[in-house]
Amino acid sequence: MTLSPSTSLAKPSVTDTRQVRLTSRMVHIGSAVSELTPFEYVREGRFVYLPDQDELAKALRQRGREYLNDYIARVEQRENITSLLKKAFGEDWTRATGETGRAIFPRALRSVNWAGNEITKLRPMIRNGFGHHYIPGSSIKGAIRTAIAYHLLKHSDRYQVPQASRVSAIESQLRQSMGELKRKAKFADDSLFMDELFGNFGLTYQGREVRARQGPNTDIMRAVSVSDSEPLIEQKIERDGKRPSFNNLPVVAEVVVSSRFPDYKAKFRASIYAEMVFNAQTQFTLSVDHDMLSWFRHNRGMALPFESVDDLLKICQDFAQEQWDFEHDYWATIVNNPNARDRNVSKNLNFDSIQDLYEPEACPHTLRLGWGSGLRGTTINLLLPDETVREIRDTCGLRAPGFEAPKSRRTIMNSRGEIRYVPGWVKLEAL
């Protein structure tokens, strides 16, 4: 809703603004396109290249109509274009430029190939207008919102959360509406508790009550601003007597989707190929507007859960710890399976490195972002009974009767085909 000029709220200048350093061993944030087809990327040697589609089409047309027609035919048939590129631009096609001198295969769109020759249906990571990977502020803010909701519901007495929006009431309503949940799943949490926790506020500005319908103007997250991260630009770090290391290294990796048999022996379900950033290091700006936050008064008396950037980071850390404990317990029960098979594909499901990763009791991360966060990291389901969560999973997703939810996990292989990483864990440090 847009407030009338007489009641519109001017933006105050008093804020708690901090630069926050974000680091992650491996991160993937999806893009507007869920997957790329073979003509949209080219695998060659150590790299996977994404062409500038406009420059490529113009350059092929410049070299002759037959090249452009061949390209169009391959696009329609969803075929690989490597042989066409070599025919049109020669063996050094990766350095080809268009008629304006712009690179057809810009360096920013190149990733190191960790997946070998097996890449199919590549899933891209989001990029900015210059082709660089980055982490959108909206992704970070969404994860923070989930952490706040979890915090409020876990400490309902402390914050005087209305009884109708507490965990017991949420569970009861879920059970009553389970038959309709699949159809309404995307927005179910709004009516169950999110609208109450974040939006059911009245506003008082300069001693006057401001009339505003429930919506963006009455949402406490309006007082929180999160910028997009700085671009995740590859950095080579020289080390005396050792091989160089890299920060923000773009890679295409094989992501193993695994589950388990009833005896906890690991089971192979599928592989996904995705653009990711290895050793991600970047910064973003996180702000809490103190004056704006002071305008909010919950209509049912609930207390505000945060006042500062430090409060937000602590809330995120606590939520991350809950997820960490849950993942530790899962991986502690999984039995390696060196001869796992799915149809005609076999995998050595050795999860020793993943079990070692979750061995520390204290979670070394602050949040889980993007791909891999899963059912437990993007919802408040860790607060619900396991039986209820299983029923939600079986209703809204792939049924797995008798198994915990989620049943499957995503892990990432390194360039040697070893399962070494888990996506999405990030550490946030206020500077």
N, C-alpha and C positions, 0 to 999 in steps of 0.2 A: 504494500500500500504506500502511496505517496502522501505525506502529510501536507496539509494546507500551509500556505506561506506564513500564517500567523502562528502556527504551531510547529513548523519545521525545526529540526534540531541542528543547531550549528555544531560543526566539528570542533571540539576543544583541543587544546594544544598540550595538555599535561598527559604524558604517556610514559610507561616503562618500556623502553625500546632497547633490545639487545641483539647483537649479532650472535648467531648460533652456528657453531661448527658442526657439520654432519659428516660422519664417517660410516662406511659400511664395507664389509668384505665383498658382498655381492648384492646388487639391487637391480630390480626391473620394474619399471612403471609402464603400463600399457599405453598404446597410442590410439588414435582415432580408428586406425585400421587394425583389425584383430590378427591378421596374418598376411604374409606376402606370398605370392605365387612365384613359380620358377623364373618368369620373365622379369620380375621386379627386383631380383637380386642375382648376383653372379658369384659362384664359388670358384676360386682359382688359387691354387697353391695355399699359402699361409693365411689368406685373407678372404673375407666375404665383402663384396662391393655392392652398394646400392647406387644405381645411376641417377643422375638428374634427368628425369624422364623427358622434359621439354628439350633439353640440349641434345639428348640422344636422338630423339625423333628428327630434329632439325638437321643434325649432322648426317644421319642416314639418308634423308631426302636430298641433301647436298651431294652425296656420293652417287646418287642414282635412284630412280623411282623403284627399281627392283629390290633394293635393300630395304626401303621403307615398307614395301608390300610384304616382303619376307618377315619383317619385324611384326607387322600387323597380324599376319597369319599365325605366327608363333604365339602372340598374345592371345588370339582367339582360341588356340589349341592348348594354351597354358603350358608351353614348351620352353625348355632352356634355350638361352640365346647366346651361349658362349661361342659356338662355331660361327654364328653370324658376326659377332664382334670381331673375331680374328680375321674373317674374310673382308670386313669393311675397313678395319683400322690397323690390321697387321698384328703381329705377336705382341707388340707393346701397347695393346689397346687400353690398358689401365691408365695410360698417360695421355690418352686422346683428348683433344679439346674441340669445342664447337666452333661455329662460324664467328662468334664474338670473342673467342679466346678463352672462354670459361671451361673449366675442367668438366668433362662428362661424368667422371667418377671422382667426385671431390674427396679429399682425404678425410674430411669430417664424417663422411658417410661410409667409411671403411672400418671393418671390425676384424680382429684377429680370430681365425678359425680354430676353435677348440674341438669342433664336432666332427672333423674329418670329412668323409664323403657321404655321410648319412643324412645331411640336412634336407628336411622336407617341411613345407608349410611354415616357413620362418615367421616367428612372431616378433614384430619390431618393438623397440622401446621409444617412448616419446622423445621428440626433438623440438628445439626452438626454430625460429625462422632462419637461422644461420646453419642449421643442420647439426647442432651440438645437442647431445643428451643433457637433460636437466631434470630436476624434481619439481613439479608444480606445487605452488603454495597451497592450492586446493587439496592436493593429496595429503600434505602434512596436516593441514587444518582438519580435514576429515578424520584422520587418525587420532588427533588430539581430542576431537569431539567425542569419539567412541570411548577414549580413556576417561574423559570426564563423566560420561554417562555411567560407566562401570564403577567409578569412584563414588558417585552419588548413591547408586543403588546398593553398593557394598556397605556404605556407612549411612544408611537411611536415617537412623536415629540421630546421628550427629547433625545432619543437615535438615532434619524435620521434613523429609520427603513425604508427600501426601500418601496415605495408606493405599489409595487406588492405583498408585504407580510403583509400589514396592514389589520386590521379587516374587513374593507369594501371590500377589494379585496378578502379576504378569503371567506367571505359570498357569494360574487358574483360567485366565482369559485365553491363553494359547490352547489349552486343552479343549475348551469349549468351542473354539473356532478352527480346530485343526483341519476340518473338512474343507474350509474355504482358504486355508493358509497359502496353498500353492498359488492360487490366483492373485492373492494380495500380498505375497511375500515381500515384494520390493518396498512396500510402504507400510508394512505391518508395524514396525517399531515406532513409526511416527505416532500412530493413534494409541499404541500401548503405553508408551512412556516418553518418547523423545520430545513431543510437543509440550508435555507438562514440564519436563526438566529444563528445557531450553527456551521455550517460547511463551509460557504462561506468566508473563510479567507485566506489571504496570510501570509507567514511566513518570518520574518526578523531575522536572527541570527548572532550576532557579526558583524553587519553592512552589511551583505550580504543577498540578497533575496534567499530564499531556494525554489526550484521548487518542488511542491508536488501536486498531484491530490487531488481534494476534497474528503475527507474521514476522517478516524480516526485521521490522522496526522494534519488535519486542523480544528478539532473540539475543540472549546474553553474549553469544559468540560474535555479535556485531562489534563488541568492544575488543575483540582479538583480531589482529592483523598478521597475516603470514605471507611473506613475499615468496616468489619463485626463487629457487636456489640459483646460485651462480652456475654458469655452464660447466658441465663435467668434461673438461678438456684434458686430453691425455698429457701426462707429464712423465718424462724419463728421468730417473734418478741414478746418477753414476755412483758406484760404490767401489772403493779401493780394493783391488784384488778380487772382486766378485762380479758376477753378472749384474747388469743394471736391473733395477726394479722399476715398476710403473705404478703411478696413481691414475685413477680415472681411465683405466684401460678398457676400451670397448671390445667385447668378445661375443662371439656366437657360441653358445654352449649347449650341450645336451642336458636336458632336465629330465631326470628319471621320476616317473610317477609310480610309486610302490605302495603296496598294502601288505596284508599278512594272511596266512592261513589260520584256522582255529588253534593250531599248536604254536602260534606266534612266529613260525618260520616265514621269512620275508617272501613276498610275492610280487612279481613284476607285472605292472598293468600296461604301461605305455611309455613312450619317450616324446618329449616336446623339444623343439629347437627354438631358441630365443636369443635376441640381442640383450646383453646385460652389461653392466659396468662393474669391473673388478677393482677392488681397492678404491672405492669412491671416496672422495674428499671434496667438500664444498662448504659454502656458507649460505645462510638465508637470514632474513630479519624477522624477529618475532616481537610483537608489541601488544601490551595490554593498556588500554586507555582508562586510566583511573577515574577521571571525571565521568566519562560515559558509563562506566560500570556502576558508579554511585547513583545513577538515575534509576536503576532497576530495583523494583520491589516485587517479590513473587506474590501472586494473588492468593496463594494458599499458605504463605508464611515460610516457604522453604528458604534456607540460608544459601548465599552464594558460595560456591565451592573453591573459588580462587580469587586472588587479588593481584598477583604479580606473575611475571615470566617464570620466576623460580618455582612458584606454586604449580604452574602448568607442567614444568619439567618433572617435578616430583610426582605429580599425578600420573604422568606418562611412565615414569620409572616403575611405579608400583604396579601398574597394569602389565608392563613388560615382564616383571618378576612372576606374576601369576601365569602368564603364557609360558615363560621359561620353565617353571616347575611342571606344568602340564606336559610340555614336550619332553622334558627329561624323563618323566615317568613312562611315556610312550616308548621312547627309544631304548630305555633300559630293559624292556621286555622283548624287543625284536631279536630274532635269531638270524644270523647271516645265512644266505642261500647262494652258494657259488654256481649253482646250475639252474637258476630260475629261468622259466620260459614263458613266453606269451605268443601263442600261435607258433610261428617259425622263428621267433626272435629269442635269443638267449642272452642272459645278463649274469654277471658275477655281482650279486647284491651283497657287497661287503660294506657294512655301515660302521666299522670300527671308528673311523674319523668323525662321524656324526655323533656317535656315543661319547667320544672324547670331548667334542665341542660342548655338549650339554653337561659335562661332569661338574663344573664349578657350581656351588650352591647359589652364589650371588650372581644375578643376571648382569653381564657386562654391557648391556645395551639399554636404550631408553625408550625405544618404540619399534614397532614392526610396520614397515611400509610396503605398499604395492603387492606385487605378485608373491604368493607363498604365505601371506598373512592368514588366509584360511578362515574357516567358520568361527574359530575361537578367538581370532585376532581382530576381526572386523565387527563383532557383535558382543553382547553381554552374556553369551551363552555359558561362560565359565561359572556364572552365578546360578545357573539352573541345574536341576538334577540331571544326571547323565541319561536317565531314561527319557526325559522330556526332549533333550537335545537329539537323541537317536531318532525319536519320533519325528522331530522337525526335519532332520536330514532325510529320512525315508519318505517324507511327504513332499519335500521341495526339491530334493536332489536325486542322486542315484541310491536306490534302496540297498541296504546291506544289513539285513536282519541279524540280530545277535552280535553285531560289532559296535564298538564305540564310534562316536562321531567327533571329528571326521575319521574315516577309516584309512584313507590314503594320505600320503605325504609327498612333497616335491623336494628332491635333492639334486645337486648339480655336480656333473663330472668335470674334472680338470682336463687339460690337453692330453694326458696320458690314459684317459679312460677310467680314472679312479674317482669314486664318489667322495667328494671332499667338502662341499659347501652347502649351506642352507640359505635360501634367498630371503631378503627383506629386513633382517635385523640391522638397525641403525643406532648409533650412539650420538646423542645431542649434548653439546657442551656450550653453555653461555660464555661469551668472551668478555 
